[in-house]
Amino acid sequence: MNYHSGFGNEFASEAMEGALPVGRNSPQRVAHGLYSELISGTAFTAPRHVNRRTWIYRRQPSAVMGEYAPYSHPLWTSPDTSSTIPQAPNPLRWQPFELPAMPTDFVDGIRTIAQNGSVPMQNGIAIHVYAFNQNMGPRALVNSDGEMLIVPQQGELRITTELGIMDVRPCEIAVIPRGMAFKVDGLNSDASQVTSDVARELDKPSECRGYICENYGAHFRLPELGPIGSNGLANARDFLTPVAALDESAGEYEIIKKFAGHIWRGTAPGSPFNVAAWHGNLLPYKYDTAHFMTIGSISFDHPDPSIFTVLTSPSDTAGVANCDFVIFPPRWLVAEDTFRPPWYHRNVMSEFMGLVHGQYDAKPDGFKPGGASLHNSHVPHGPDIEAFTKASSAALAPHKLDNTLAFMLESRYVLQPTQYAMASDKLDKNYFNCWQGL
C-alpha cells in the first residue's frame, strides 16, 4: 500500500495516468471521458485555513442514482427527528406552483415548501411560495418571527409598510424587517399603460406569484468582499427604502400576526400605516437585480457560486451562513478549456433554487419559471445529460447568458420539506432520471 503522510495537507493522486487535470479544476472535457465533481466539506466562503473541499474525476457522476427508500434501524437515532417527516436524501424538483382558482390575497396565498432551524432559538429559515389574485384591503401582516425576503416571479407588487410604500416588479426583491406591519397588493395588469396612481390601484390585481424566504436568524446584510476589493456584487447605493407615506383612512384594520410559529388575528381601530414621520435604520428596502455587478472567470475554471451572493444572514461560525441569497443573472461566459455550466457537486450547505424567468443553464428543460428545486446537504446534483452533452462539445467562444434570472437560498442547516410540498402534484417524481444517461 502507498500513502500520503501529513495532516491538513493538500494532496493530489492518480489511479489512471493523465486523469488529473493540470492547472485547472473543471476542463471542458476531462481526460479519458471522466466527469469532474466537487465535494464541499465546508461552506464556499469559510476562511481559507478551515476550508475543506476535494475535486474528484470519476467515470460517472454521483447524481446518477435511483430513489432512496426508508431503512429501519430503530437503535440509531438523531436529535430533532421525532416530530418531522423522514426526508430521503433525494434531489427534489417542483414544476411551477399553481395560481389560485378562488379569490385569495397575499396572506392566504402563502404555502411553505421547506424549513429548518428554530423560531425560538432564532436560527434557520423557512421557504415559501405565494400566489394571489386579490388585494388585502384593510388587512395587514406582522411577522414577529423573521424578516421576509420577497422575490416576485409573476405580477408587480405594491408593498405598503409602516415606513412607506414600494412598487416591486419581477427581477426586483424586497425585504421587510421582523416585527413591522406591511401588506402586499398586486398592481393591475394594465398598470404599465397608465400613469395615474389612482388607476394603478384598481381593486382587481393581476395574478401574482413568487417566493419568500422567512429569515429567523441574523438580519440580511451585504457580504464581505474580501479580495474582490471595495467594489462589486451589490452596491449599497442601489438599495431603495421608501419615504414616509401617512395613511389617514378611517375604519378598522384586521392584523394578522405570526408569533412563535403560530398565526394569530386581531382588530385595530385604525390603519397601522398611520405614520407621519420616522427615522432609524430598521428599514424595509428593495433592490433591482439588474444593478448587480457580476464577477466571473476571465481565464479558466468556474468560481464558486458565492460570487453571486446579494445578501447574507451570517451564523455564529465565520463564513458559514444561516442563509445566503444568491442570484444567477445575465452574464458573459468567456473561460477557456472549461466546462462552463455549474459542475457536479455534493455541497455541505443545503440549496433551494427558484427561477424568475428564462432558462437555467444546467437544466434547460425541466426547470421552469415559478418552479423550484431542493438539493439538501451532500445530495449530488449538477447538469442534466442534455446540458452536459452540449457544454462538453460547444465551441468556447465568448457567450452571453441572457434573458434569465435564477436564485438560490443556501443554508448551513438541512431543509425539511413540508407535507404540502411532498404531496403536491407539482413534485417531479422523475427528477432523478435527468442524470441516468450519463
C-alpha positions as CSV (number, residue, x, y, z in Angstrom):
1,M,0.0,0.0,0.0
2,N,1.1,3.6,-0.7
3,Y,0.1,6.5,1.4
4,H,0.3,10.3,1.7
5,S,1.6,11.5,5.1
6,G,0.6,14.6,7.0
7,F,-2.4,16.3,8.4
8,G,-4.5,19.0,6.8
9,N,-2.3,19.0,3.7
10,E,-3.3,19.5,0.1
11,F,-2.6,16.2,-1.8
12,A,-3.0,15.0,-5.4
13,S,-3.3,11.4,-6.5
14,E,-4.0,9.4,-9.7
15,A,-5.1,5.8,-10.2
16,M,-5.1,6.4,-14.0
17,E,-2.3,8.2,-15.6
18,G,-3.3,11.6,-17.0
19,A,-6.7,11.6,-15.3
20,L,-5.9,14.6,-13.1
21,P,-6.2,18.0,-15.0
22,V,-3.2,20.2,-14.8
23,G,-3.6,23.8,-13.8
24,R,-7.4,23.8,-13.6
25,N,-10.3,22.0,-11.9
26,S,-13.1,21.7,-14.5
27,P,-11.9,21.4,-18.1
28,Q,-14.5,21.4,-20.8
29,R,-13.6,17.7,-21.4
30,V,-11.9,15.7,-18.8
31,A,-9.3,13.1,-19.9
32,H,-10.4,9.5,-20.5
33,G,-14.1,10.6,-20.7
34,L,-14.3,11.2,-17.0
35,Y,-16.6,13.6,-15.1
36,S,-15.4,16.3,-12.7
37,E,-17.2,16.6,-9.4
38,L,-16.7,18.8,-6.3
39,I,-17.2,17.6,-2.7
40,S,-17.5,20.5,-0.3
41,G,-16.8,19.8,3.3
42,T,-17.3,23.5,4.3
43,A,-19.2,26.5,3.0
44,F,-17.6,28.1,-0.1
45,T,-16.9,31.2,2.0
46,A,-15.3,29.5,5.1
47,P,-11.9,31.1,5.9
48,R,-9.1,29.6,3.9
49,H,-7.4,28.0,6.9
50,V,-10.5,25.9,7.7
51,N,-11.9,25.5,4.1
52,R,-12.1,21.8,3.0
53,R,-13.0,20.6,-0.4
54,T,-11.9,17.9,-2.9
55,W,-12.2,17.7,-6.6
56,I,-12.7,14.2,-8.0
57,Y,-12.6,12.8,-11.5
58,R,-14.8,9.8,-12.0
59,R,-16.4,7.5,-14.6
60,Q,-20.0,8.5,-13.7
61,P,-21.4,11.5,-11.6
62,S,-22.8,10.5,-8.2
63,A,-26.0,12.2,-9.2
64,V,-26.7,9.1,-11.3
65,M,-28.8,7.4,-8.6
66,G,-32.2,5.8,-8.1
67,E,-34.6,7.0,-5.3
68,Y,-33.8,6.3,-1.7
69,A,-36.3,4.3,0.5
70,P,-36.5,4.2,4.3
71,Y,-34.2,1.7,6.1
72,S,-35.3,0.5,9.5
73,H,-32.7,1.0,12.2
74,P,-34.6,1.9,15.4
75,L,-31.4,1.8,17.6
76,W,-29.6,4.5,15.7
77,T,-31.2,7.9,16.4
78,S,-30.5,11.6,15.8
79,P,-31.7,14.6,17.7
80,D,-34.7,16.7,16.4
81,T,-36.1,14.0,14.2
82,S,-39.0,12.7,16.3
83,S,-41.5,15.3,15.1
84,T,-40.5,15.6,11.5
85,I,-41.2,13.6,8.3
86,P,-38.2,11.4,7.5
87,Q,-36.6,13.0,4.5
88,A,-34.8,10.7,2.0
89,P,-31.6,12.2,0.6
90,N,-33.1,12.6,-2.9
91,P,-32.9,15.6,-5.2
92,L,-36.3,17.3,-5.4
93,R,-37.8,19.5,-8.0
94,W,-41.2,21.1,-8.4
95,Q,-43.0,22.4,-11.6
96,P,-44.4,25.9,-11.4
97,F,-46.8,26.2,-8.4
98,E,-50.5,26.7,-9.2
99,L,-52.2,30.1,-9.2
100,P,-55.4,30.3,-7.1
101,A,-58.7,29.4,-8.6
102,M,-60.7,31.3,-5.8
103,P,-60.2,34.9,-4.6
104,T,-57.1,34.8,-2.5
105,D,-54.9,37.5,-1.0
106,F,-51.2,37.5,-0.2
107,V,-51.5,36.2,3.3
108,D,-53.9,33.3,2.4
109,G,-51.8,32.6,-0.7
110,I,-48.6,31.7,1.2
111,R,-47.5,28.0,1.1
112,T,-44.5,26.7,3.0
113,I,-42.2,24.4,0.9
114,A,-39.3,23.7,3.3
115,Q,-37.8,24.9,6.6
116,N,-35.0,24.4,9.1
117,G,-33.7,25.8,12.3
118,S,-35.8,27.1,15.2
119,V,-38.0,30.1,15.6
120,P,-37.5,30.3,19.5
121,M,-33.7,29.9,19.0
122,Q,-33.7,32.5,16.2
123,N,-31.8,30.5,13.6
124,G,-32.6,28.9,10.2
125,I,-35.1,29.9,7.6
126,A,-38.5,28.9,6.1
127,I,-39.0,29.0,2.3
128,H,-42.5,29.7,0.9
129,V,-44.2,30.3,-2.4
130,Y,-47.1,32.8,-2.7
131,A,-49.8,33.1,-5.2
132,F,-52.7,35.6,-5.0
133,N,-55.3,37.3,-7.2
134,Q,-56.9,39.7,-4.6
135,N,-55.7,42.7,-2.7
136,M,-55.5,42.8,1.1
137,G,-57.8,45.8,1.6
138,P,-58.0,46.8,5.4
139,R,-55.7,43.9,6.4
140,A,-52.0,43.9,7.4
141,L,-49.4,41.3,8.3
142,V,-46.9,41.5,11.2
143,N,-44.2,38.7,11.3
144,S,-42.6,38.6,14.8
145,D,-40.6,35.5,13.9
146,G,-38.4,36.6,11.0
147,E,-37.7,39.2,8.3
148,M,-39.3,38.5,4.9
149,L,-37.3,38.4,1.7
150,I,-39.9,38.6,-1.2
151,V,-38.9,37.5,-4.7
152,P,-41.7,38.3,-7.2
153,Q,-41.9,35.9,-10.2
154,Q,-45.1,37.0,-11.8
155,G,-47.0,40.2,-11.3
156,E,-45.9,43.6,-10.0
157,L,-46.4,44.2,-6.3
158,R,-47.3,47.3,-4.2
159,I,-45.9,46.8,-0.7
160,T,-47.2,49.1,1.9
161,T,-45.2,49.3,5.2
162,E,-45.3,51.5,8.3
163,L,-42.4,53.5,6.8
164,G,-43.7,53.9,3.3
165,I,-44.7,52.3,0.0
166,M,-42.7,50.3,-2.5
167,D,-43.6,49.1,-6.0
168,V,-41.7,45.9,-6.7
169,R,-41.6,44.0,-10.0
170,P,-40.2,40.7,-11.1
171,C,-36.3,40.8,-11.2
172,E,-36.5,43.1,-8.1
173,I,-36.6,41.9,-4.5
174,A,-37.9,43.4,-1.3
175,V,-37.1,42.8,2.4
176,I,-39.5,43.6,5.3
177,P,-38.0,43.7,8.8
178,R,-39.1,41.4,11.6
179,G,-42.0,42.9,13.6
180,M,-43.0,45.6,11.0
181,A,-46.6,45.8,9.7
182,F,-47.0,45.6,6.0
183,K,-49.4,44.5,3.3
184,V,-48.8,43.2,-0.3
185,D,-51.2,44.1,-3.1
186,G,-50.9,43.4,-6.8
187,L,-50.9,46.2,-9.4
188,N,-53.5,45.9,-12.2
189,S,-52.3,44.2,-15.3
190,D,-52.8,47.4,-17.2
191,A,-50.5,49.4,-14.8
192,S,-47.8,49.7,-17.4
193,Q,-50.2,51.6,-19.7
194,V,-51.3,54.2,-17.2
195,T,-49.6,56.9,-15.2
196,S,-52.2,57.8,-12.5
197,D,-51.5,56.3,-9.1
198,V,-55.3,56.0,-8.6
199,A,-55.6,54.0,-11.8
200,R,-52.8,51.7,-10.7
201,E,-54.7,50.8,-7.5
202,L,-57.7,49.2,-9.1
203,D,-59.5,46.6,-6.9
204,K,-58.6,43.6,-9.0
205,P,-54.9,43.0,-9.4
206,S,-53.3,40.7,-12.0
207,E,-52.4,37.2,-10.8
208,C,-49.2,37.4,-8.7
209,R,-46.8,34.6,-7.8
210,G,-43.3,34.4,-6.3
211,Y,-41.1,33.2,-3.5
212,I,-40.5,34.2,0.1
213,C,-37.5,33.5,2.4
214,E,-38.5,33.9,6.1
215,N,-35.3,34.5,7.9
216,Y,-35.2,33.6,11.6
217,G,-31.5,34.3,12.0
218,A,-29.3,37.4,11.8
219,H,-30.5,40.3,9.6
220,F,-29.6,40.1,6.0
221,R,-26.6,42.2,5.2
222,L,-24.2,42.7,2.3
223,P,-21.5,40.1,2.1
224,E,-17.8,41.0,2.8
225,L,-15.9,41.3,-0.5
226,G,-12.5,40.0,0.6
227,P,-10.0,40.0,-2.3
228,I,-12.7,41.4,-4.6
229,G,-11.9,44.7,-3.0
230,S,-14.2,47.7,-2.3
231,N,-16.4,47.4,-5.4
232,G,-18.5,44.7,-7.0
233,L,-21.6,42.5,-6.4
234,A,-24.5,44.5,-5.0
235,N,-23.7,48.2,-4.3
236,A,-25.2,49.8,-1.1
237,R,-26.5,52.8,-3.0
238,D,-28.7,50.6,-5.2
239,F,-30.9,49.5,-2.3
240,L,-34.0,51.7,-2.0
241,T,-36.0,52.5,1.2
242,P,-39.4,54.2,0.9
243,V,-40.2,57.6,2.3
244,A,-42.9,58.3,4.8
245,A,-46.5,58.0,3.5
246,L,-49.2,58.7,6.0
247,D,-52.4,56.7,5.7
248,E,-55.2,58.8,7.1
249,S,-58.0,56.4,6.1
250,A,-60.7,55.6,8.7
251,G,-62.0,52.3,9.7
252,E,-60.9,49.1,11.4
253,Y,-57.9,47.0,10.2
254,E,-57.5,43.3,10.6
255,I,-54.0,42.5,11.9
256,I,-52.6,39.0,11.0
257,K,-49.6,38.3,13.3
258,K,-47.1,35.4,13.1
259,F,-45.7,34.8,16.6
260,A,-43.7,31.9,17.9
261,G,-44.5,29.8,14.8
262,H,-48.3,30.3,15.0
263,I,-50.7,32.6,13.2
264,W,-53.0,35.0,15.1
265,R,-55.5,37.6,14.1
266,G,-56.8,40.7,15.8
267,T,-58.5,44.1,15.1
268,A,-57.0,47.5,15.2
269,P,-59.2,50.6,15.4
270,G,-57.4,52.3,12.5
271,S,-54.7,51.8,9.9
272,P,-51.3,50.5,11.1
273,F,-49.8,52.7,8.4
274,N,-50.8,56.0,10.1
275,V,-47.1,57.0,10.4
276,A,-46.4,60.7,9.6
277,A,-42.6,60.6,10.1
278,W,-39.8,58.3,11.1
279,H,-36.0,58.0,11.5
280,G,-33.8,55.0,12.2
281,N,-32.1,52.1,10.5
282,L,-34.5,49.2,10.8
283,L,-35.9,49.6,7.3
284,P,-37.8,47.9,4.5
285,Y,-36.0,48.1,1.2
286,K,-36.0,46.9,-2.3
287,Y,-33.2,46.1,-4.8
288,D,-33.2,45.7,-8.6
289,T,-31.0,42.7,-9.6
290,A,-30.1,44.4,-12.9
291,H,-27.7,46.5,-10.8
292,F,-25.8,43.5,-9.6
293,M,-22.1,43.7,-10.8
294,T,-21.4,40.1,-11.6
295,I,-17.9,38.7,-11.0
296,G,-16.6,35.8,-13.1
297,S,-13.6,34.0,-14.5
298,I,-11.8,35.6,-17.4
299,S,-9.2,32.8,-17.8
300,F,-10.4,29.2,-16.9
301,D,-12.5,27.3,-14.4
302,H,-15.8,28.1,-12.7
303,P,-15.6,30.1,-9.5
304,D,-17.8,29.1,-6.5
305,P,-21.4,30.4,-6.7
306,S,-20.7,32.5,-3.6
307,I,-19.5,35.2,-6.0
308,F,-23.2,35.7,-6.9
309,T,-24.3,36.5,-3.2
310,V,-26.5,39.5,-2.9
311,L,-27.4,39.3,0.8
312,T,-26.2,37.1,3.6
313,S,-27.5,36.2,7.1
314,P,-24.4,35.1,9.0
315,S,-24.3,32.4,11.7
316,D,-22.1,32.1,14.7
317,T,-19.5,30.4,12.6
318,A,-17.3,32.6,10.4
319,G,-18.0,32.2,6.7
320,V,-20.9,29.7,7.2
321,A,-24.2,31.4,6.5
322,N,-27.5,30.9,8.2
323,C,-28.7,31.9,4.8
324,D,-27.2,33.3,1.6
325,F,-29.4,34.8,-1.1
326,V,-27.6,34.2,-4.4
327,I,-28.7,35.2,-7.9
328,F,-27.7,34.0,-11.4
329,P,-28.3,37.0,-13.6
330,P,-27.4,37.6,-17.3
331,R,-23.6,37.4,-17.7
332,W,-20.8,36.7,-20.1
333,L,-19.1,33.3,-20.2
334,V,-15.5,33.5,-21.5
335,A,-13.5,30.9,-19.7
336,E,-11.2,28.8,-21.9
337,D,-11.0,25.0,-21.8
338,T,-13.6,25.0,-19.1
339,F,-16.9,23.2,-18.5
340,R,-19.0,26.4,-18.2
341,P,-22.3,25.3,-16.5
342,P,-22.2,24.5,-12.8
343,W,-20.2,21.4,-12.0
344,Y,-21.4,18.2,-10.4
345,H,-21.4,18.8,-6.8
346,R,-22.1,17.5,-3.3
347,N,-22.4,20.6,-1.0
348,V,-22.2,20.7,2.8
349,M,-24.8,23.5,2.5
350,S,-28.4,23.0,1.5
351,E,-29.5,24.6,-1.7
352,F,-33.0,25.7,-2.7
353,M,-33.4,27.2,-6.1
354,G,-36.2,29.2,-7.9
355,L,-36.4,30.6,-11.4
356,V,-37.9,34.0,-12.0
357,H,-37.7,33.9,-15.8
358,G,-35.8,32.5,-18.8
359,Q,-33.8,29.3,-18.7
360,Y,-31.3,28.0,-16.2
361,D,-28.2,26.7,-18.0
362,A,-27.8,23.5,-16.0
363,K,-31.4,22.3,-16.5
364,P,-32.6,23.6,-19.9
365,D,-35.9,21.7,-19.9
366,G,-37.2,20.5,-16.6
367,F,-36.7,23.7,-14.5
368,K,-39.4,26.2,-15.2
369,P,-40.1,29.8,-14.1
370,G,-42.3,29.6,-10.9
371,G,-40.9,26.2,-10.1
372,A,-38.2,25.1,-7.6
373,S,-35.6,22.6,-6.7
374,L,-34.1,21.4,-3.4
375,H,-30.7,19.7,-3.0
376,N,-30.0,19.2,0.7
377,S,-26.7,18.7,2.3
378,H,-24.4,16.4,0.3
379,V,-27.2,15.4,-2.1
380,P,-25.5,15.0,-5.5
381,H,-26.6,17.3,-8.3
382,G,-25.4,19.1,-11.4
383,P,-26.2,19.5,-15.1
384,D,-28.6,17.1,-16.7
385,I,-27.5,14.9,-19.6
386,E,-28.6,17.4,-22.3
387,A,-26.7,20.3,-20.7
388,F,-23.6,18.2,-20.1
389,T,-23.5,16.9,-23.7
390,K,-24.0,20.4,-25.2
391,A,-21.5,22.1,-22.9
392,S,-18.8,19.4,-23.4
393,S,-18.7,19.9,-27.2
394,A,-19.6,23.6,-27.6
395,A,-17.2,26.0,-29.3
396,L,-15.8,28.0,-26.4
397,A,-16.3,31.5,-27.9
398,P,-17.4,34.3,-25.6
399,H,-21.1,33.6,-24.9
400,K,-23.7,35.7,-23.1
401,L,-26.3,34.1,-20.9
402,D,-29.2,36.5,-21.4
403,N,-32.8,36.9,-20.5
404,T,-32.6,34.8,-17.4
405,L,-32.8,35.1,-13.6
406,A,-32.5,32.2,-11.2
407,F,-31.8,32.5,-7.5
408,M,-30.6,30.2,-4.7
409,L,-31.2,30.2,-1.0
410,E,-28.3,28.4,0.7
411,S,-28.3,27.4,4.3
412,R,-26.0,25.6,6.7
413,Y,-29.0,23.6,8.0
414,V,-30.8,20.8,6.3
415,L,-34.1,21.9,4.8
416,Q,-37.1,19.8,5.7
417,P,-39.8,19.8,3.0
418,T,-43.4,20.2,4.2
419,Q,-46.2,17.7,3.7
420,Y,-47.8,20.2,1.3
421,A,-44.6,20.2,-0.8
422,M,-44.2,16.5,-0.8
423,A,-47.8,15.8,-1.6
424,S,-48.1,18.4,-4.3
425,D,-48.9,17.3,-7.8
426,K,-46.2,19.7,-8.9
427,L,-43.5,17.5,-7.4
428,D,-41.4,16.0,-10.2
429,K,-41.3,12.3,-9.3
430,N,-38.9,11.6,-12.1
431,Y,-36.4,14.3,-11.5
432,F,-33.6,11.8,-10.9
433,N,-34.0,10.4,-14.4
434,C,-32.3,13.5,-15.9
435,W,-28.9,12.1,-15.0
436,Q,-29.5,8.4,-15.7
437,G,-28.0,8.5,-19.2
438,L,-24.6,9.8,-18.0
